[in-house]
């Protein structure tokens, strides 16, 4: 992944604070996709977590203590089975560098499963969880954005197996559309067993 220094420092500081404060999370978005596909540039940070009221208040306090927030830019973006709590911070006041940080609030039972499947990477002596291939695909199933559909295809084509039974279980539970994944599977003419 191509990271500028500002984004990397923000990522490091944020994950360090979340770990220190015992917030359960797993890295999502381009950071995680880059583990399984060709690295790609990104300008934001995405983290999957569960944000019940107490946890959200704790995360809000972490954000306020460690970053200069643009309060008017904080917003909730509803999705099918999760919502995104977007925070935009000013990282370098002199340059007015802004970094969007998206907390993807997923159901608590799903977060437990996500954390079990997460890949742990050690970065600067921190053990940081990153979403598995399967959970990245699940997060992108309902998207119509070309970038997300391409991410699913690149993950499927990449090395290693994909557990389609796992995807099917959660897609069914949360009524997620699997048509993009099915189309990719058919186009690649790969034998993955029965359709989802």
Backbone as a chain_set.jsonl record, in Angstrom:
{"seq": "XXXXXXXXXXXXXXXXXXXXXXXXXXXXXXXXXXXXXXXXXXXXXXXXXXXXXXXXXXXXXXXXXXXXXXXXXXXXXXXXXXXXXXXXXXXXXXXXXXXXXXXXXXXXXXXXXXXXXXXXXXXXXXXXXXXXXXXXXXXXXXXXXXXXXXXXXXXXXXXXXXXXXXXXXXXXXXXXXXXXXXXXXXXXXXXXXXXX", "coords": {"N": [[0.825, -1.185, 0.0], [0.437, 2.241, -0.761], [1.333, 4.711, 1.277], [1.134, 7.979, 2.543], [3.214, 9.911, 4.736], [1.739, 11.354, 6.631], [-0.761, 10.023, 6.738], [0.05, 7.476, 7.573], [1.174, 8.02, 10.119], [-1.098, 8.936, 11.427], [-2.693, 6.632, 11.343], [-1.121, 4.895, 12.888], [-1.083, 6.207, 15.397], [-3.823, 6.27, 15.999], [-4.613, 3.498, 16.045], [-2.959, 2.612, 18.082], [-3.974, 4.023, 20.308], [-6.598, 2.999, 20.401], [-6.128, 0.293, 20.949], [-4.802, 0.531, 23.41], [-6.904, 1.477, 24.939], [-8.549, -0.668, 24.978], [-10.455, -1.076, 22.906], [-12.297, -2.995, 20.732], [-11.531, -3.86, 17.446], [-11.128, -4.126, 13.839], [-9.003, -3.682, 11.105], [-10.184, -2.27, 8.121], [-11.244, -1.548, 4.728], [-9.06, -0.008, 2.252], [-6.567, -0.435, 3.437], [-6.759, -3.059, 4.454], [-7.558, -4.49, 2.157], [-5.282, -4.311, 0.612], [-3.642, -6.266, 1.654], [-4.302, -8.569, 0.351], [-4.39, -8.131, -2.358], [-3.121, -6.262, -5.179], [-1.21, -3.575, -3.928], [-2.828, -0.473, -3.186], [-3.313, 3.052, -3.458], [-4.534, 5.159, -0.811], [-6.6, 7.488, 1.002], [-7.867, 7.548, 3.355], [-8.922, 6.096, 6.543], [-10.27, 3.054, 7.547], [-12.132, 1.325, 9.926], [-13.488, -1.592, 11.304], [-15.869, -2.092, 13.807], [-17.764, -2.443, 16.9], [-20.185, -0.214, 17.876], [-21.679, 0.401, 20.462], [-23.503, 2.559, 22.753], [-21.844, 3.227, 25.057], [-19.312, 2.421, 24.163], [-19.039, 3.966, 21.853], [-19.004, 6.523, 22.987], [-16.61, 6.337, 24.376], [-14.793, 6.0, 22.268], [-15.226, 8.431, 20.973], [-14.189, 10.16, 22.887], [-11.485, 9.384, 22.796], [-10.865, 10.217, 20.208], [-11.258, 13.005, 20.429], [-9.314, 13.694, 22.318], [-6.922, 13.132, 21.026], [-6.853, 14.092, 18.411], [-7.49, 16.842, 16.153], [-10.66, 17.556, 15.483], [-13.023, 18.009, 12.82], [-15.9, 19.112, 13.624], [-18.341, 19.642, 12.289], [-18.187, 17.989, 10.203], [-18.576, 15.424, 11.072], [-20.499, 12.548, 10.679], [-23.229, 10.196, 10.3], [-23.504, 7.397, 8.298], [-25.84, 5.411, 6.947], [-25.911, 1.928, 6.174], [-26.669, -1.328, 4.766], [-26.454, -3.472, 6.804], [-24.846, -2.342, 8.623], [-23.505, 0.73, 9.975], [-21.774, 3.712, 9.1], [-19.662, 5.689, 10.93], [-18.465, 8.643, 10.373], [-15.534, 10.492, 10.814], [-13.734, 13.429, 10.444], [-10.516, 14.563, 10.495], [-8.133, 17.162, 11.247], [-4.936, 16.821, 10.472], [-2.46, 18.045, 10.239], [-2.102, 21.14, 11.152], [-0.879, 23.407, 10.03], [-0.623, 22.789, 7.326], [-3.158, 22.128, 6.798], [-3.99, 19.502, 6.402], [-6.283, 16.981, 5.864], [-7.8, 14.035, 7.201], [-10.008, 11.49, 6.613], [-11.663, 9.376, 8.892], [-13.246, 6.427, 9.156], [-15.456, 4.751, 11.157], [-16.729, 1.684, 11.041], [-19.595, 0.531, 12.088], [-20.552, -2.475, 13.167], [-22.801, -5.285, 13.799], [-22.654, -6.694, 17.119], [-22.415, -9.51, 17.404], [-21.472, -10.234, 14.929], [-19.039, -8.865, 14.9], [-17.592, -10.372, 16.765], [-17.148, -12.717, 15.309], [-15.705, -11.652, 13.17], [-13.357, -10.793, 14.485], [-12.262, -13.235, 15.269], [-11.521, -14.297, 12.812], [-9.763, -12.448, 11.846], [-6.638, -11.259, 10.501], [-3.605, -10.996, 12.122], [-1.267, -8.473, 12.267], [1.995, -7.397, 13.056], [2.867, -4.212, 13.763], [5.129, -1.769, 14.301], [5.561, -2.841, 16.913], [2.96, -3.242, 17.737], [0.151, -5.379, 17.864], [-1.945, -5.643, 15.353], [-5.221, -6.142, 14.228], [-6.474, -7.206, 11.065], [-9.07, -7.256, 8.627], [-10.31, -10.397, 7.426], [-10.186, -12.057, 4.183], [-12.75, -12.974, 3.555], [-14.449, -11.415, 5.217], [-13.939, -8.873, 4.248], [-15.045, -9.128, 1.695], [-17.735, -9.572, 2.408], [-18.369, -7.064, 3.547], [-18.414, -5.531, 1.271], [-20.386, -6.528, -0.373], [-22.98, -5.432, -0.946], [-22.421, -3.131, -2.273], [-22.478, -0.767, -4.966], [-20.448, 0.533, -6.072], [-17.838, 0.851, -8.41], [-15.206, 0.51, -7.598], [-15.41, -1.063, -5.263], [-16.542, -3.424, -6.262], [-14.5, -4.195, -7.979], [-12.533, -4.626, -6.039], [-13.581, -6.915, -4.743], [-13.364, -8.773, -6.834], [-10.563, -8.829, -7.224], [-9.73, -9.842, -4.754], [-10.914, -12.387, -4.777], [-9.562, -13.49, -6.97], [-7.001, -13.546, -6.029], [-4.175, -15.08, -4.231], [-4.647, -18.086, -2.256], [-7.442, -19.634, -0.539], [-10.99, -18.916, -0.506], [-13.492, -18.805, 1.885], [-16.468, -19.672, 1.09], [-18.744, -20.675, 2.298], [-18.794, -19.451, 4.787], [-19.18, -16.781, 3.997], [-21.692, -17.047, 2.817], [-23.276, -17.735, 5.046], [-23.299, -15.367, 6.671], [-24.205, -13.509, 4.795], [-26.758, -14.434, 4.307], [-27.902, -14.17, 6.866], [-27.973, -11.385, 7.21], [-29.364, -10.534, 5.013], [-27.954, -9.877, 2.607], [-26.997, -8.873, -0.682], [-25.736, -11.089, -3.099], [-25.139, -10.973, -5.729], [-23.075, -9.594, -7.132], [-20.769, -10.985, -6.368], [-21.408, -13.556, -7.316], [-21.497, -13.066, -10.054], [-18.833, -12.406, -10.559], [-17.577, -14.822, -9.899], [-18.618, -16.482, -11.91], [-17.669, -15.195, -14.219], [-14.933, -15.561, -13.925], [-14.812, -18.211, -14.246], [-14.28, -20.165, -12.322], [-14.239, -22.981, -10.212], [-16.12, -23.012, -7.524], [-17.869, -24.496, -6.149], [-21.344, -24.916, -5.114], [-23.68, -22.278, -5.941], [-24.091, -19.182, -4.124]], "CA": [[0.0, 0.0, 0.0], [1.175, 3.499, -0.801], [0.858, 5.585, 2.342], [1.986, 9.124, 2.837], [3.645, 9.909, 6.136], [0.645, 11.867, 7.45], [-1.744, 8.961, 6.922], [0.666, 6.407, 8.362], [1.282, 8.478, 11.504], [-2.463, 8.96, 11.972], [-3.082, 5.23, 11.519], [-0.355, 4.354, 14.011], [-1.553, 6.846, 16.633], [-5.199, 5.863, 16.238], [-4.671, 2.086, 16.451], [-2.297, 2.512, 19.389], [-4.917, 4.508, 21.317], [-7.717, 2.07, 20.495], [-5.632, -0.903, 21.638], [-4.544, 0.92, 24.802], [-8.191, 1.654, 25.609], [-9.291, -1.938, 24.87], [-11.533, -1.023, 21.926], [-12.169, -4.098, 19.769], [-11.67, -3.393, 16.067], [-10.316, -4.776, 12.815], [-8.751, -2.729, 10.018], [-10.948, -2.566, 6.911], [-10.931, -0.65, 3.621], [-7.884, -0.214, 1.392], [-5.472, -0.989, 4.245], [-6.923, -4.512, 4.507], [-7.583, -5.023, 0.789], [-3.897, -4.377, 0.112], [-3.006, -7.511, 2.115], [-4.7, -9.692, -0.498], [-4.37, -7.739, -3.77], [-2.075, -5.275, -5.451], [-1.358, -2.394, -3.066], [-3.376, 0.717, -3.838], [-3.255, 4.274, -2.651], [-5.752, 5.516, -0.092], [-6.462, 8.746, 1.746], [-8.655, 7.479, 4.583], [-8.729, 4.939, 7.416], [-11.532, 2.379, 7.833], [-12.019, 0.34, 11.0], [-14.732, -2.265, 11.67], [-15.996, -2.201, 15.255], [-19.141, -2.353, 17.394], [-20.282, 1.06, 18.586], [-22.759, 0.648, 21.404], [-23.372, 3.927, 23.263], [-20.667, 3.398, 25.917], [-18.095, 2.292, 23.354], [-18.957, 5.144, 20.972], [-18.575, 7.651, 23.837], [-15.188, 6.122, 24.666], [-14.06, 6.286, 21.022], [-15.325, 9.883, 20.76], [-13.229, 10.766, 23.811], [-10.149, 9.11, 22.238], [-10.699, 11.088, 19.036], [-11.151, 14.396, 20.873], [-8.042, 13.885, 23.032], [-5.738, 12.881, 20.201], [-6.917, 14.701, 17.084], [-8.347, 18.014, 15.987], [-11.778, 17.123, 14.649], [-13.912, 18.967, 12.174], [-17.18, 18.632, 14.167], [-19.424, 19.731, 11.314], [-17.989, 16.932, 9.212], [-18.934, 14.122, 11.628], [-21.812, 12.144, 10.2], [-23.56, 8.78, 10.295], [-23.919, 6.953, 6.968], [-26.455, 4.09, 7.111], [-25.758, 0.919, 5.135], [-27.671, -2.384, 4.965], [-26.394, -4.108, 8.116], [-23.941, -1.576, 9.473], [-23.485, 2.155, 9.655], [-20.434, 4.287, 9.134], [-19.537, 6.939, 11.685], [-17.336, 9.321, 9.731], [-14.856, 11.585, 11.509], [-12.684, 14.032, 9.627], [-9.588, 15.253, 11.384], [-7.043, 17.954, 10.688], [-3.737, 16.171, 10.994], [-1.363, 19.009, 10.288], [-2.822, 22.418, 11.098], [-0.23, 24.364, 9.131], [-0.898, 22.411, 5.938], [-4.588, 21.815, 6.718], [-4.151, 18.138, 5.896], [-7.407, 16.302, 6.506], [-7.84, 12.577, 7.068], [-11.271, 10.885, 7.027], [-11.587, 8.123, 9.637], [-14.573, 5.816, 9.171], [-15.696, 3.635, 12.063], [-17.816, 0.885, 10.484], [-20.229, -0.076, 13.254], [-21.197, -3.717, 12.781], [-23.432, -5.947, 14.953], [-21.7, -7.254, 18.076], [-22.157, -10.932, 17.136], [-20.635, -10.309, 13.727], [-17.686, -8.431, 15.283], [-16.919, -11.52, 17.396], [-16.71, -13.591, 14.22], [-14.671, -10.895, 12.447], [-12.109, -10.797, 15.253], [-11.702, -14.589, 15.222], [-10.947, -14.547, 11.486], [-8.825, -11.375, 11.469], [-5.208, -11.521, 10.356], [-2.877, -10.098, 13.022], [0.038, -8.007, 11.797], [2.721, -6.593, 14.036], [3.338, -2.951, 13.19], [5.74, -0.977, 15.377], [5.348, -3.556, 18.178], [1.537, -3.368, 18.033], [-0.538, -6.45, 17.145], [-3.115, -4.987, 14.785], [-6.059, -7.065, 13.447], [-6.956, -6.788, 9.748], [-10.159, -8.109, 8.171], [-10.044, -11.539, 6.553], [-10.721, -11.924, 2.819], [-14.197, -13.198, 3.573], [-15.156, -10.278, 5.818], [-13.84, -7.764, 3.3], [-16.048, -9.366, 0.65], [-19.059, -9.339, 3.008], [-18.562, -5.613, 3.702], [-18.558, -4.9, -0.042], [-21.374, -7.235, -1.183], [-24.109, -4.611, -1.388], [-21.962, -1.896, -2.912], [-22.564, -0.648, -6.432], [-19.274, 1.285, -6.517], [-16.928, 0.059, -9.252], [-13.997, 0.204, -6.814], [-15.705, -2.171, -4.356], [-16.723, -4.622, -7.079], [-13.152, -4.578, -8.408], [-11.849, -5.186, -4.861], [-14.056, -8.292, -4.562], [-12.765, -9.6, -7.9], [-9.124, -8.997, -6.962], [-9.587, -10.72, -3.584], [-11.256, -13.743, -5.234], [-8.503, -13.958, -7.88], [-5.717, -13.58, -5.336], [-3.743, -16.377, -3.691], [-5.361, -18.599, -1.093], [-8.857, -19.969, -0.712], [-12.021, -18.075, 0.097], [-14.502, -19.646, 2.52], [-17.757, -19.19, 0.618], [-19.779, -21.052, 3.264], [-18.789, -18.375, 5.793], [-19.818, -15.614, 3.367], [-23.108, -17.369, 2.633], [-23.943, -17.692, 6.354], [-23.541, -13.989, 7.098], [-25.019, -12.842, 3.768], [-28.146, -14.846, 4.547], [-28.366, -13.602, 8.139], [-28.22, -9.943, 7.086], [-30.052, -10.291, 3.73], [-27.042, -9.175, 1.709], [-27.031, -9.306, -2.081], [-24.498, -11.774, -3.496], [-25.084, -11.016, -7.196], [-21.759, -9.169, -7.636], [-19.839, -12.086, -6.141], [-21.764, -14.639, -8.241], [-21.091, -12.652, -11.4], [-17.371, -12.514, -10.605], [-17.255, -16.251, -9.914], [-18.949, -17.012, -13.24], [-16.747, -14.599, -15.204], [-13.604, -16.157, -13.757], [-14.957, -19.644, -14.576], [-13.602, -20.928, -11.288], [-15.146, -23.911, -9.553], [-16.18, -22.752, -6.095], [-18.968, -25.246, -5.556], [-22.689, -24.38, -5.407], [-23.853, -20.824, -5.841], [-24.487, -18.682, -2.805]], "C": [[0.869, 1.249, 0.0], [0.579, 4.44, 0.237], [1.75, 6.796, 2.454], [2.246, 9.136, 4.335], [2.53, 10.363, 7.073], [-0.361, 10.764, 7.76], [-1.182, 7.842, 7.796], [0.748, 6.8, 9.841], [-0.091, 8.523, 12.178], [-2.935, 7.543, 12.277], [-2.413, 4.641, 12.757], [-0.874, 4.906, 15.346], [-2.961, 6.357, 16.994], [-5.267, 4.419, 16.734], [-4.019, 1.88, 17.822], [-3.251, 2.931, 20.504], [-6.1, 3.554, 21.498], [-7.314, 0.805, 21.256], [-5.42, -0.609, 23.124], [-5.846, 1.027, 25.602], [-9.129, 0.455, 25.451], [-10.544, -1.847, 23.997], [-11.302, -2.14, 20.916], [-12.434, -3.566, 18.365], [-10.868, -4.285, 15.138], [-10.195, -3.791, 11.66], [-9.465, -3.195, 8.759], [-10.436, -1.699, 5.76], [-9.659, -1.018, 2.876], [-6.696, -0.791, 2.158], [-5.549, -2.517, 4.231], [-6.9, -5.127, 3.111], [-6.169, -5.222, 0.258], [-3.134, -5.609, 0.612], [-3.21, -8.637, 1.11], [-4.63, -9.382, -1.995], [-3.158, -6.848, -4.01], [-2.279, -4.079, -4.529], [-1.958, -1.224, -3.851], [-3.374, 1.892, -2.874], [-4.589, 4.503, -1.951], [-5.501, 6.816, 0.659], [-7.258, 8.72, 3.041], [-8.336, 6.202, 5.355], [-10.11, 4.373, 7.736], [-11.302, 1.308, 8.891], [-13.389, -0.262, 11.293], [-14.749, -2.457, 13.181], [-17.471, -2.26, 15.619], [-19.234, -1.085, 18.225], [-21.587, 1.173, 19.364], [-22.519, 2.015, 22.036], [-22.12, 4.139, 24.106], [-19.374, 3.357, 25.105], [-17.932, 3.511, 22.455], [-18.49, 6.363, 21.77], [-17.074, 7.558, 24.137], [-14.33, 6.453, 23.441], [-14.081, 7.792, 20.741], [-14.319, 10.617, 21.643], [-11.794, 10.574, 23.319], [-9.875, 10.059, 21.066], [-10.468, 12.537, 19.46], [-9.816, 14.678, 21.559], [-6.831, 13.871, 22.1], [-5.707, 13.586, 18.851], [-7.74, 15.975, 17.113], [-9.427, 17.637, 14.986], [-12.448, 18.293, 13.958], [-15.33, 18.546, 12.561], [-18.31, 18.636, 13.151], [-19.338, 18.614, 10.281], [-18.312, 15.542, 9.767], [-20.339, 13.77, 11.158], [-21.97, 10.634, 10.312], [-24.077, 8.437, 8.895], [-24.517, 5.551, 7.12], [-26.197, 3.188, 5.906], [-26.754, -0.201, 5.45], [-27.611, -3.002, 6.359], [-25.367, -3.456, 9.037], [-24.106, -0.104, 9.144], [-22.065, 2.653, 9.813], [-20.499, 5.593, 9.915], [-18.266, 7.612, 11.178], [-16.844, 10.474, 10.581], [-13.795, 12.139, 10.562], [-11.812, 14.862, 10.549], [-8.626, 16.117, 10.582], [-5.778, 17.388, 11.306], [-2.598, 17.154, 11.171], [-1.96, 20.392, 10.072], [-2.197, 23.385, 10.086], [-0.53, 24.057, 7.665], [-2.385, 22.138, 5.706], [-4.823, 20.454, 6.073], [-5.305, 17.476, 6.624], [-7.356, 14.802, 6.219], [-9.219, 12.101, 7.518], [-11.0, 9.564, 7.755], [-13.009, 7.594, 9.755], [-14.603, 4.641, 10.135], [-16.93, 2.903, 11.522], [-18.423, 0.102, 11.643], [-21.052, -1.282, 12.82], [-21.85, -4.364, 14.004], [-22.382, -6.654, 15.818], [-21.389, -8.725, 17.799], [-21.276, -11.1, 15.902], [-19.203, -9.878, 14.048], [-16.92, -9.584, 15.934], [-16.364, -12.46, 16.341], [-15.571, -12.947, 13.436], [-13.333, -10.988, 13.18], [-11.451, -12.17, 15.257], [-10.988, -14.857, 13.902], [-9.885, -13.52, 11.088], [-7.389, -11.877, 11.391], [-4.478, -10.515, 11.242], [-1.512, -9.764, 12.423], [0.701, -7.196, 12.898], [3.309, -5.376, 13.331], [3.848, -2.094, 14.338], [5.387, -1.542, 16.761], [3.889, -3.63, 18.613], [0.968, -4.529, 17.234], [-1.876, -5.91, 16.657], [-3.91, -5.98, 13.936], [-6.528, -6.421, 12.138], [-8.039, -7.764, 9.301], [-9.663, -9.253, 7.292], [-10.588, -11.232, 5.154], [-12.244, -11.987, 2.834], [-14.953, -11.995, 4.127], [-15.039, -9.025, 4.953], [-14.891, -7.903, 2.206], [-17.445, -9.077, 1.193], [-19.353, -7.848, 3.112], [-18.873, -4.927, 2.368], [-19.674, -5.501, -0.893], [-22.467, -6.333, -1.75], [-23.695, -3.355, -2.15], [-22.181, -1.938, -4.419], [-21.359, 0.128, -6.965], [-18.324, 0.368, -7.284], [-15.692, -0.363, -8.467], [-14.229, -1.003, -5.898], [-15.88, -3.481, -5.117], [-15.371, -5.127, -7.578], [-12.367, -5.187, -7.242], [-12.263, -6.638, -4.636], [-13.398, -9.204, -5.59], [-11.292, -9.863, -7.621], [-8.878, -9.924, -5.77], [-9.854, -12.174, -3.993], [-10.135, -14.324, -6.098], [-7.164, -14.159, -7.179], [-5.379, -14.955, -4.791], [-4.556, -16.786, -2.468], [-6.829, -18.808, -1.37], [-9.747, -18.936, -0.048], [-13.09, -19.014, 0.633], [-15.898, -19.115, 2.166], [-18.906, -19.588, 1.54], [-19.923, -19.979, 4.352], [-19.511, -17.148, 5.232], [-21.322, -15.846, 3.249], [-23.874, -17.249, 3.949], [-24.278, -16.258, 6.76], [-24.373, -13.216, 6.09], [-26.494, -13.18, 3.982], [-28.698, -14.188, 5.812], [-28.743, -12.134, 7.992], [-28.816, -9.557, 5.738], [-29.2, -9.482, 2.756], [-27.145, -9.745, 0.296], [-25.692, -9.939, -2.45], [-24.306, -11.756, -5.017], [-23.727, -10.594, -7.745], [-20.735, -10.289, -7.498], [-20.123, -13.236, -7.104], [-21.315, -14.312, -9.662], [-19.579, -12.8, -11.575], [-16.965, -13.984, -10.7], [-17.505, -16.848, -11.291], [-17.981, -16.493, -14.297], [-15.357, -15.218, -15.13], [-13.607, -17.65, -14.074], [-14.175, -20.515, -13.6], [-14.626, -21.781, -10.569], [-15.105, -23.699, -8.043], [-17.319, -23.522, -5.433], [-20.292, -24.57, -5.85], [-22.761, -22.88, -5.211], [-24.339, -20.436, -4.456], [-25.993, -18.454, -2.759]], "O": [[1.899, 1.307, 0.671], [-0.55, 4.908, 0.086], [2.975, 6.675, 2.462], [1.571, 8.447, 5.1], [2.384, 9.832, 8.173], [-0.766, 10.592, 8.909], [-1.88, 7.325, 8.668], [0.424, 5.995, 10.715], [-0.224, 8.189, 13.355], [-3.507, 7.284, 13.336], [-3.056, 3.975, 13.568], [-1.076, 4.157, 16.301], [-3.247, 6.067, 18.156], [-5.916, 4.147, 17.744], [-4.482, 1.066, 18.62], [-3.327, 2.263, 21.535], [-6.55, 3.328, 22.621], [-8.063, 0.31, 22.098], [-5.809, -1.399, 23.985], [-5.884, 0.708, 26.79], [-10.323, 0.535, 25.74], [-11.566, -2.46, 24.303], [-10.232, -2.223, 20.313], [-13.442, -2.9, 18.126], [-10.043, -5.089, 15.575], [-11.172, -3.144, 11.283], [-9.37, -4.36, 8.374], [-9.322, -1.178, 5.817], [-9.235, -2.173, 2.865], [-5.905, -1.549, 1.597], [-4.541, -3.192, 4.023], [-6.286, -6.174, 2.907], [-5.894, -6.186, -0.458], [-2.094, -5.958, 0.054], [-2.392, -9.552, 1.023], [-4.795, -10.284, -2.815], [-2.289, -6.707, -3.15], [-3.407, -3.615, -4.365], [-1.639, -1.014, -5.021], [-3.426, 1.733, -1.654], [-5.64, 4.091, -2.441], [-4.359, 7.197, 0.917], [-7.332, 9.723, 3.751], [-7.586, 5.344, 4.888], [-11.011, 5.106, 8.143], [-10.393, 0.487, 8.77], [-14.352, 0.474, 11.509], [-13.772, -2.923, 13.767], [-18.333, -2.142, 14.748], [-18.462, -0.893, 19.164], [-22.485, 1.93, 18.993], [-21.438, 2.58, 21.874], [-21.403, 5.119, 23.905], [-18.461, 4.152, 25.328], [-16.828, 4.034, 22.306], [-17.674, 7.147, 21.285], [-16.366, 8.565, 24.149], [-13.287, 7.097, 23.553], [-13.073, 8.362, 20.322], [-13.678, 11.573, 21.207], [-10.978, 11.491, 23.412], [-8.789, 10.628, 20.954], [-9.593, 13.217, 18.923], [-9.251, 15.761, 21.407], [-5.829, 14.533, 22.371], [-4.655, 13.67, 18.217], [-8.584, 16.164, 17.99], [-9.156, 17.428, 13.803], [-12.437, 19.42, 14.454], [-15.913, 17.698, 11.886], [-19.147, 17.734, 13.149], [-20.306, 18.334, 9.573], [-18.321, 14.572, 9.009], [-21.253, 14.591, 11.23], [-20.991, 9.892, 10.405], [-24.972, 9.103, 8.374], [-23.785, 4.599, 7.394], [-26.258, 3.635, 4.76], [-27.603, -0.031, 6.325], [-28.635, -3.052, 7.039], [-25.065, -3.979, 10.11], [-24.758, 0.263, 8.167], [-21.265, 2.091, 10.561], [-21.289, 6.483, 9.6], [-17.15, 7.208, 11.506], [-17.622, 11.323, 11.014], [-13.046, 11.378, 9.951], [-12.287, 15.733, 11.278], [-8.342, 15.852, 9.414], [-5.576, 17.467, 12.518], [-1.859, 17.09, 12.153], [-2.285, 20.768, 8.946], [-2.909, 24.094, 9.375], [-0.674, 24.973, 6.856], [-2.821, 21.942, 4.572], [-5.755, 20.286, 5.287], [-5.315, 17.411, 7.853], [-6.929, 14.367, 5.15], [-9.578, 12.281, 8.682], [-10.209, 8.74, 7.294], [-13.869, 8.223, 10.372], [-13.877, 3.662, 9.964], [-18.037, 3.44, 11.543], [-17.837, -0.87, 12.121], [-22.103, -1.143, 12.194], [-21.493, -4.03, 15.134], [-21.368, -7.143, 15.32], [-20.243, -9.153, 17.938], [-20.439, -12.0, 15.844], [-18.252, -10.461, 13.526], [-15.727, -9.753, 15.681], [-15.239, -12.946, 16.465], [-14.595, -13.61, 13.081], [-12.298, -11.232, 12.56], [-10.224, -12.27, 15.25], [-9.975, -15.555, 13.869], [-9.185, -13.711, 10.094], [-6.985, -12.789, 12.113], [-4.706, -9.31, 11.126], [-0.715, -10.65, 12.117], [0.049, -6.409, 13.585], [4.135, -5.497, 12.427], [3.09, -1.735, 15.239], [4.969, -0.807, 17.656], [3.603, -4.036, 19.74], [1.264, -4.66, 16.046], [-2.815, -5.74, 17.434], [-3.355, -6.596, 13.026], [-6.923, -5.255, 12.108], [-7.942, -8.962, 9.564], [-8.721, -9.095, 6.517], [-11.345, -10.28, 4.963], [-12.927, -11.171, 2.216], [-15.978, -11.597, 3.574], [-15.955, -8.203, 4.934], [-15.545, -6.93, 1.832], [-18.248, -8.419, 0.531], [-20.461, -7.411, 2.8], [-19.513, -3.876, 2.336], [-19.898, -5.049, -2.015], [-22.835, -6.466, -2.917], [-24.55, -2.603, -2.619], [-22.084, -2.987, -5.055], [-21.254, 0.359, -8.17], [-18.046, -0.752, -6.856], [-15.187, -1.471, -8.65], [-13.358, -1.863, -5.768], [-15.417, -4.53, -4.667], [-15.121, -6.332, -7.601], [-11.624, -6.149, -7.43], [-11.42, -7.495, -4.371], [-12.928, -10.29, -5.249], [-10.823, -10.992, -7.765], [-7.926, -10.704, -5.777], [-9.115, -13.08, -3.606], [-9.797, -15.502, -5.977], [-6.294, -14.866, -7.687], [-6.184, -15.882, -4.873], [-5.081, -15.943, -1.742], [-7.392, -18.241, -2.306], [-9.327, -18.192, 0.838], [-13.545, -19.913, -0.075], [-16.435, -18.237, 2.84], [-19.935, -18.914, 1.566], [-21.031, -19.648, 4.775], [-20.349, -16.551, 5.907], [-22.123, -14.958, 3.542], [-24.988, -16.726, 3.975], [-25.41, -15.967, 7.148], [-25.166, -12.356, 6.475], [-27.365, -12.319, 3.853], [-29.831, -13.706, 5.822], [-29.724, -11.685, 8.584], [-28.782, -8.387, 5.357], [-29.675, -8.517, 2.156], [-27.353, -10.944, 0.109], [-24.635, -9.384, -2.147], [-23.423, -12.436, -5.54], [-23.262, -11.17, -8.729], [-19.93, -10.516, -8.401], [-19.194, -13.83, -7.651], [-20.816, -15.178, -10.381], [-19.109, -13.262, -12.615], [-16.1, -14.341, -11.501], [-16.695, -17.632, -11.786], [-17.528, -17.244, -15.161], [-14.686, -15.38, -16.15], [-12.552, -18.28, -14.161], [-13.502, -21.468, -13.992], [-15.755, -21.347, -10.343], [-14.178, -24.146, -7.367], [-17.689, -23.237, -4.294], [-20.365, -23.731, -6.748], [-22.012, -22.295, -4.428], [-24.913, -21.241, -3.723], [-26.523, -18.033, -1.73]]}, "num_chains": 1, "name": "protein.A"}
